Amino acid sequence: MSNNQTLKVFSPFDNTLIQEIPMDGKKDVEKALRKAHDLFLNRSKWIPSHERIAVLEKVAELMKADLEELTNTAASEGGKPYQDSKVEVIRAINGVKIAAGEIGRLTGKQIPMGLTQASENRIAFTTREPIGVVASISAFNHPLNLIVHQTVTAFAAGCPVIVKPASTTPLSCLAFAEILYKAGVPKDWVQILILDNESAEALVTDKRINFLSFIGSARVGWSLKSKLAPGTRCALEHGGAAPVIVEPDADFKTMVPALVKGGFYHAGQVCVSVQKIFAHESIAEELADEITKAAEQLIVGDPLDKNTEVGPLIAEKEVERVHEWVLEAAESGGKILCGGKKISDTCYSPTVIFNPASEAKVSTEEVFGPVVCVYPYADREKAIKEANSLDYHFQAAVFTKDLDVAFDTVQKLNATAVMVNDHTAFRVDWMPFGGRDSSGEGLGGIPYSMHEMTREKLMVVKSRYL
């Protein structure tokens, strides 16, 4: 190794050391870049589509065989409860299958000619080809599925990819890489680097990188974008403060479980977690009370316990931060209906706040913790305006039985996706997914990522017989 530093991976629940792994340095970055760039330039080494499909089918089989081990690894290092981590692994397996099927859909189209005299005797069509070397910087909250979205998509599109997993959750990525290699992916096509921030920046800003896939904080993502080499394209996925509009006719029976799941899933550490619920004043207190009753029943604790529903936050400093924000909300007039306290140094109680001040941090920033706020409104138009007032716009939701109200609200909410009668954190891996404005750029989702990792080439053929 050119770098003798190591990375210690701790359990976010009890801070026990899970594993210590060697870190890579700038010399390793240069080596990986050279390998990936040379591979892309040498078309004779490109892997045919049918071979990529066969390899990915094998990957899915191997992942299925390792389902329990992958689940336990993700839960141990990331803190997402076992039951939800298992769902993540199953999604990741399906994501690999989606990518394999999408390879055959990376097609071009015919461009009409002969529409003017100058374009006679020609036929034209586009093809899609790999964009080049992809650098993928991943996040901790879905340590396996995000890696699939940022790695398999590149390989499926025909791009060499260099991956940096989150420093808190690298083990799922390393386990997945071994599965890729076992299935027949050449190691130079998918390279994993364990890097500090300085070395990661050296990677993504190198001119040999053609595409950056970044999932993480807006501060880091926008900073990296400003330093990319000319021509490097990117997809940035940041956070949001997912708003929900609830009308008086909403069905409580189905809505409350959805909002509780969407708000407290993975302790709220999801970029589209339910955070701000705007409920009509005639039902706001009742809704807040029902959410509170459900939140108080959630089992918080060890993510490896199969009964746990809410696990720890990723780091103790995050528990402190969330607690400070909740205390601020209470001091500014918000009513703490449940929670509002640290269960331990690593776990925070599911918290419901009624009508915190509009300038409180829980109202203006992404909480990224197990906190849901309920705000009463009299005028839906004003509630939508308030929901749109932040710079973050990712996913949103509206609950109503009135189709006209639903359509009107969907159109007026500033979001990439709006769920009707479902929580904001709904996602399937073949749908477009991404933030707009400060929340990101470009689209995720297996087919959409693959499309962005390719580019069009136009061929025009001239012949007197055309």
N, C-alpha and C positions, 0 to 999 in steps of 0.2 A: 504494500500500500504506500502511496505517496503522502499519506496523511495519517498520523498515529493517534488522532483523536477518536473518542468513542461517544456514542449516544446512548444514554440510559433511558429505557422505556419503562415508565411506572404505571401501575394501576391507578386510574383517577379516583377509584373508590376508597382504597385503603393505603395508597402510596407505596405499596410493596414493589420492589424491583422485579419486573417481568423478564427483561432481557437487556443485555448490553451488546451493542452492535458497532462495528467500525464505521467511521464516517469517511466520506470522500472529500477531496480538496480540489483546488483549481486545476491541478495537473490531471486529475481524473476527469474533470469537466472537459478539458482540451482533448483528452484521449477519446472520450465518448463523442464529442462533436466531430472529430476527424473521422471516426468510424461511421457515424450516421451519415455525414455529408458525402463521404466517398461511396457509401452504399447507394445513396440516392442518385448520384451522378452516373453510376455504372448500371445502365438499364439491363444488362445481361444478368444481373443478380436479383432483379425484381421478381417477386413471387407471383405466379399466375393466379388469376381470380379463383379458379377451381381448387387450387392448392390452399389458398387462404380460407376458403369455405370449409374444406375438409379439416384443416387444423383447428378452426374455431369450433366445429362440431365436436372434435375430440376434447377441446378445452372444457366445453359444457359438460361432457360426460365425466371428466376428472373432477370438476368442481362438485358435481352431484355426489360423487363418491366421498368427497371430503367435506360434506355439508356440516357435520357436527364440529369438526375441527376448525373450519373457517368461521363458524358462528361463535365458538368460544374465544377464538383469537380476537375477533372484532369486538365482542362484548368486554373482554378483559382489558384491552388497550384503549378503547374508546368510551366505555361506560354506558353505552346504549344497552338497555336490558336484553337478556337472552331472547325473549320472545320477539322483540323487534329486530334484533340482530339477525335472527334466523330468517325473518321476512326479507331483510336486506340481502342476505346471501342468495335466497331464492330469486329475488329480483335481478341480482347480478348475473346469475346463470341464464335467466331469460334474456338479459341484455346482450350477452354473448351470442345467443341464438338470433336475436333481432339483427345484430351487426352482420352475421353470416348471411342472412336473407337479404339484407340491404345492399350487399355487394353487387348483386345483379340489377339493382335499380340506379346505379350511378351511370346514367346514360345522358347523351346529348340529344339534339334535335336538328331537324332539317331547317335551314334558313332559306326562305324563298328567293329565287333569282328570276330574272326575266321580267321584273316589274317595271324596269326602265330599259331603254335601248342599250344603255351602257352596261347593263348587267346580263345581256343575252349570252347564250352559249356557255352557261356556267351552272354548276350544281354546288351547293354548299351545305355543310353540316358541322355541328359541334360535337366534341367528345369531352369527357371529364377525365383529368389525369391528376395524380397525387400532387399536392401543393409543395411538398418537400419535407424537410426535417421538422418534426413537431416537438415542442417542449411543453410538458404538462406539469403544472404545479398544483398539488391537491390539498384538500382540507381534511380535518379530523373527523367531522361529524358523520360521515358515511364512508369509513375507511376502505371498504371493498367496492361498493357500488360506484363511488365516484372514480376510483381507479379504472374500473371497467369502462366508464363513460369517457375517460381521457386517454386510455391506452388501446383498448380493443378497437375503438373507432378509428384511430390513426392506422393501426395495423391493417384493419379491414379496408381502409381507403388506399392502402399501398404506401403509407408513409413510415419511415423510420421514426421512432419516438424515444425521447429521453424523459424519464419520469422522476419527479421529486415528490415523494409522499410527505404528508405533514409530519413534523418532527415528533409529535406526541403519539402518532399512530402509524408507524412504518411497517409493522409486522404483517398486517393483512396484505399490503402491497408486495412485500417480499415473498409471502406464501403464494400469492397469485402469480408472481413472476416465475416461480418454480413450476407451477402448473403449466404456464405458457410454454416454457422450455421443454417440459416433459411431453407436451402435445406436439412438439415439432417446430415451434417458433424459433428461428435462429436468434442467438443472444444479441447480435448486433442490431437486430430490428427493434428490440424492446430492451432498453438499458435502464436500470434503476440506479439512481444516485442518492445517497444520504448526505445532504448538504446543509451547511449553515446559510443564513440569509445572504451573506456577501457572495458566496460561491454560486448560489442560485441565481442571483442577479447577473453574475458574469455569464451564466449559461443562457438565460433568456434574451439578453441584450446582444448576444453574438450575431454577426451578420449571416452566419450559416443557418440560423433558425428561421424557418419560413412561416411558422404558425405557433402562437402561444395560447395554450389553454390554461386559464388561471381560475381557481375557485378559492375565495378567501376574502379578506377584508378589503373594503373599498379604498382605504388609504394606501395599502400596498399595491393593489391592482392598478389603480390609476397612475401611481408613481412608476410602476414597471412599464406601463404603456407609453409613458412620456419618454422612456429611455430605449425603446425598441429600435432596432436598425431600420433604415428606410426600406419600405416594402414588406416588412414583417406584419402579417395579419394576426388578429387575436380574437379570442372569445373570453370575456371577463364575467364571472358570476359572483356577485356580492350579496349583501343582505337586504332585508326589507323590514317593514313594520306592518305586516299584513293586516289591512282593515277589513271589517265585516259590517255590512249593513243589515239590520234585522227589522223587518216590518211587523206590524201588530198581528198579521194573519199567519205568521210563521208557525210551523208544526214543532212544538217543544219536544215531543217524544223522540223525534229523530234528530232534531237540531242540537240538543244539549249534549248527547254523547259525542256527536261529531265535533263540536266546539271544544269539548274537554280533551278529546284525542288530539285535535289539531293544535291545541295550546300547550299541552304538557308532554306530548310525544318527544322522546329523547331530552327531557327536561327543558324543552323549549329551544334547544340548540339546533334549530333548523331555519334556513334563510326565509322560509315562507310560513313559519309558525303563526298561529292565530295570536295576535297581540292586542289589537284595538277593536273592540266590538261596539259599534254604534247602534243602540237599540231604541226603538220608539219609546217615548216617556211613559206610555201607558203600560208597557211590559218590561221596562228596563230593570226595575228592582226585582221583579219576579224571576227574570232570566238570570240576573246576577246571583240570586239566592240558589237557584237550581244548579248553576255551574259550581257554586261554592259547595253544595252538598255532595256533588259528584267528585270534586277535587279533594275533599276531605277524606274520601274513601280510597283514594289512590295509594297503592303500596310503594313506598319509597325505600330504596336500599341497594343491596348488592346486585349488580347487573347479572351476575352468574346464577342468581336464584331465579328459577323459572316462574315464580309468582310476582317478581318485581315488575312494576309498571313504570316507575320513574327512577332513573339512576342518578349518578353524581354529575356535577358539572366537570368539565374537562380539567380544571385547575382550581386550587384553593383561592387564588386571587379573583377568579370569576365569581365565586360564592360571595366574597367580600364586596365586589363591585355591585352585584345584583342586590345585595342587602342594603347598600348605601342608596341605591336608586329607589328601593321600596320605602325606606325611611324618609327620603326626600319627598316622595309622592304623598306620604301620610302627613308630613309637615305642611305640605301645600294644599291640604284639604281633602285628599283622597281618603276614602274609607276602606280600611283593610278588612275584608270579609272573612278571609281565611289565610293561613300561612303567615308570611311576613317575618319568618325567623329561620335561622340556620339550624338544621337538624344535626349537622356535624360540620367539621372543617371542609367536607367535600360535597355534602348534600344540602339542598335548599328545599324548604317545604313549598308545595304547589300553592301559589298565591293568587288571590282574586282581589282586585282593587276597583272600588266603585267611584267613578267620576273624579279621577285625579286631575290636577290643573293642566291646562293645555300646554304650559311651558315646562312642565316637569320632564325629566329625562325619559321616564316610561312612556311619555306621550310624544316625544320628539325624536327618540333614537331607537335603534333595534335593541331590545332587551337581551336577546339570546340567552334566556333563562326561563324558569317555570313561572312566568308572571303573565296574567291575562287581565286586561282593563276593560271595564264596561262604562260607556258614556251614554247618558240619556239624550235624546233629541226630540224636538217638536216638528222640525221641518227637514224632510229627507234631502232636499237640495242643499241645505246648509251642512248636513251630515256628510254628504258626498264631497262638498267643498273642503271640509275639515279633513276627510280621509285623504284627499288629494294634496293637502297643503305641504306635506313633507317632500324632500327631494328623492326619497326612496320609492320606487314603484316596481313591484314584482308581481305577486299574485294577490287577489282580493276575492271577496265573496259577498253574495246577497242571499238572504233567506226570505222568501215570500211565496204565496200560492198564486199571486197575480202575475200572469205572463207579461202584461204590458209594463208593470212596474219592474219586473226582472229585466226585460229588454232595455228599458230606459236606464236602469242603474248600470247594467253591463256597459252600455255605450258611454256613460258619463264617468265611470271610475277609471282613473289613469293606472292601468296595470297591463302587463303582458298577457295575463290570463285571469278570467273572472269565473269563479265557480257559482253555480246557482243551486242553492239548497245542499251545499256541501262545504266542508272546511277549506281553508286556504292552502293547506299543506298537501292536498291531493296531487298525486303525480303518478303517471305511468311512463315507462322509459322510452316509448315511441312517440310521445307528444312533444311539441316545442316547449322549451323551458328556459327561462332567462329573465333577467331584469332589464328595465329601461331607465333612462336618465341616470341618476347616481347609483342605481342598483346593478348596472352592468352593461354589457355590449355583446351582441351576437346571441346565438341561440344554442342551447344544449338540447339533449334528447338524442338518442342514438342516430336516427337518420339525418337529423339536422346538423349534428357535429360532423358526421362523415361528409355531408355536402360541403360544409365550410372548410374541411380539410382537403378538398379537391378544387381544381379551377378549370375553367373552360378553355378549350383550344379549338379554333375555327379552321376548317380546311375548305378552300375554294378551288374547284377543279374547272378548268376551261377546256372546252372541246367543241369543234365545229359540228359535232354530232349531237350536241345537247340543245 
